[in-house]
Amino acid sequence: MVILWYYLLSIVVIGIDQLTKYLVAEHMEIGESIEVISGFLYLTSHRNAGAAFGILQGQMWLFFIVTVIVIIAVIYHLHKYANDSGVTGISLALILGGAIGNFIDRLMFGEVVDFFDVYIFSYNYPIFNIADSALVAGVILLIMKMIRDEWKEKRKKA
Ligand SMILES: CCC[C@@H]1OC(=O)[C@@H](C)C[C@H](C)CCCCC(=O)CCC[C@@H](CC)/C=C/C=C(\COC)CC[C@@H](O)[C@@H](O)C[C@H](O)CNC1=O
């Protein structure tokens, strides 16, 4: 049952996410910033009561509902497709881990701890965390897999 390895990956993502958030919350003041790579990467202790880009501040019920739907949908698809494709399994495990990581913060604090502060050229990208990174990485991997499957289908018919 290879599926257990995917759940293990999700647990590892949640563990790293919660450990990094704990270290930031314990050892940094909110707003405090540590330069990692000058002009590019800083660790800035930040809190967000909203979703991506700070939208929907404080809409916790909405976030609970959306997160529960995401978790159920990912677990369903994990059991349905994980045995067919490793990339699909890994993508879904990353999304599951990320969703639960931020869910734990929302349940415990009503907000999410963020700390990756990246400057892309002069644009200061919204401060994010490990859970966000896993979510975005999982979504991008899944989209790439779907596009690749599409191409394969088209080539077969051609
Ligand atoms: C990653 C999704 C955000 C994450 O969703 C979650 O938790 C999920 C499981 C549940 C949400 C209630 C619903 C998400 C709706 C989808 C969404 O929002 C559109 C996303 C597009 C995507 C295009 C690629 C942007 C990505 C942005 C960011 C991440 O870039 C790496 C910036 C993150 C910072 O604003 C940071 O303050 C956010 C804070 O950590 C709370 N995080 C969340 O709400």
The ligand as an SDF file (V2000), in Angstrom:
LIG
                    3D

 44 44  0  0  0  0  0  0  0  0999 V2000
   -1.1080   29.0980   -1.0050 C   0  0  0  0  0  0  0  0  0  0  0  0
   -2.5720   29.4660   -0.9060 C   0  0  0  0  0  0  0  0  0  0  0  0
   -2.8000   30.3250    0.3050 C   0  0  0  0  0  0  0  0  0  0  0  0
   -3.1440   29.4900    1.5280 C   0  0  0  0  0  0  0  0  0  0  0  0
   -4.3030   28.6800    1.2610 O   0  0  0  0  0  0  0  0  0  0  0  0
   -4.7840   27.8220    2.2260 C   0  0  0  0  0  0  0  0  0  0  0  0
   -4.3660   27.7690    3.3480 O   0  0  0  0  0  0  0  0  0  0  0  0
   -5.9080   26.9480    1.7210 C   0  0  0  0  0  0  0  0  0  0  0  0
   -5.6850   25.5080    2.0850 C   0  0  0  0  0  0  0  0  0  0  0  0
   -7.2290   27.3570    2.2500 C   0  0  0  0  0  0  0  0  0  0  0  0
   -7.6220   28.7890    1.9360 C   0  0  0  0  0  0  0  0  0  0  0  0
   -8.6360   29.2460    2.9630 C   0  0  0  0  0  0  0  0  0  0  0  0
   -8.2340   28.9200    0.5460 C   0  0  0  0  0  0  0  0  0  0  0  0
   -7.2250   29.2980   -0.4640 C   0  0  0  0  0  0  0  0  0  0  0  0
   -7.8910   29.8770   -1.6700 C   0  0  0  0  0  0  0  0  0  0  0  0
   -6.9510   29.9200   -2.8200 C   0  0  0  0  0  0  0  0  0  0  0  0
   -6.1100   31.1200   -2.8100 C   0  0  0  0  0  0  0  0  0  0  0  0
   -5.9220   31.7950   -1.8180 O   0  0  0  0  0  0  0  0  0  0  0  0
   -5.4820   31.4600   -4.0990 C   0  0  0  0  0  0  0  0  0  0  0  0
   -4.0160   31.1680   -4.0830 C   0  0  0  0  0  0  0  0  0  0  0  0
   -3.4080   31.3840   -5.4170 C   0  0  0  0  0  0  0  0  0  0  0  0
   -1.9260   31.2170   -5.3950 C   0  0  0  0  0  0  0  0  0  0  0  0
   -1.4150   31.2980   -6.8200 C   0  0  0  0  0  0  0  0  0  0  0  0
   -0.2180   30.4350   -7.0330 C   0  0  0  0  0  0  0  0  0  0  0  0
   -1.3180   32.2920   -4.5590 C   0  0  0  0  0  0  0  0  0  0  0  0
   -0.3640   32.0580   -3.5770 C   0  0  0  0  0  0  0  0  0  0  0  0
   -0.0390   33.1130   -2.6670 C   0  0  0  0  0  0  0  0  0  0  0  0
    0.8420   32.9910   -1.6380 C   0  0  0  0  0  0  0  0  0  0  0  0
    1.6700   31.7580   -1.4240 C   0  0  0  0  0  0  0  0  0  0  0  0
    2.8440   31.8790   -2.2210 O   0  0  0  0  0  0  0  0  0  0  0  0
    3.7700   30.8460   -2.0040 C   0  0  0  0  0  0  0  0  0  0  0  0
    0.9600   34.0850   -0.6590 C   0  0  0  0  0  0  0  0  0  0  0  0
    0.5480   33.5930    0.7090 C   0  0  0  0  0  0  0  0  0  0  0  0
    0.5210   34.7120    1.7380 C   0  0  0  0  0  0  0  0  0  0  0  0
   -0.4880   35.6630    1.3860 O   0  0  0  0  0  0  0  0  0  0  0  0
    0.2580   34.1770    3.1490 C   0  0  0  0  0  0  0  0  0  0  0  0
    0.1340   35.2790    4.0480 O   0  0  0  0  0  0  0  0  0  0  0  0
   -0.9950   33.3330    3.1890 C   0  0  0  0  0  0  0  0  0  0  0  0
   -1.2050   32.6800    4.5410 C   0  0  0  0  0  0  0  0  0  0  0  0
   -0.0520   31.9100    4.8920 O   0  0  0  0  0  0  0  0  0  0  0  0
   -2.4320   31.7680    4.5040 C   0  0  0  0  0  0  0  0  0  0  0  0
   -2.3390   30.8080    3.4320 N   0  0  0  0  0  0  0  0  0  0  0  0
   -3.4200   30.4490    2.6750 C   0  0  0  0  0  0  0  0  0  0  0  0
   -4.5610   30.8580    2.8720 O   0  0  0  0  0  0  0  0  0  0  0  0
  1  2  1  0
  2  3  1  0
  3  4  1  0
  4  5  1  0
  4 43  1  0
  5  6  1  0
  6  7  2  0
  6  8  1  0
  8  9  1  0
  8 10  1  0
 10 11  1  0
 11 12  1  0
 11 13  1  0
 13 14  1  0
 14 15  1  0
 15 16  1  0
 16 17  1  0
 17 18  2  0
 17 19  1  0
 19 20  1  0
 20 21  1  0
 21 22  1  0
 22 23  1  0
 22 25  1  0
 23 24  1  0
 25 26  2  0
 26 27  1  0
 27 28  2  0
 28 29  1  0
 28 32  1  0
 29 30  1  0
 30 31  1  0
 32 33  1  0
 33 34  1  0
 34 35  1  0
 34 36  1  0
 36 37  1  0
 36 38  1  0
 38 39  1  0
 39 40  1  0
 39 41  1  0
 41 42  1  0
 42 43  1  0
 43 44  2  0
M  END
$$$$
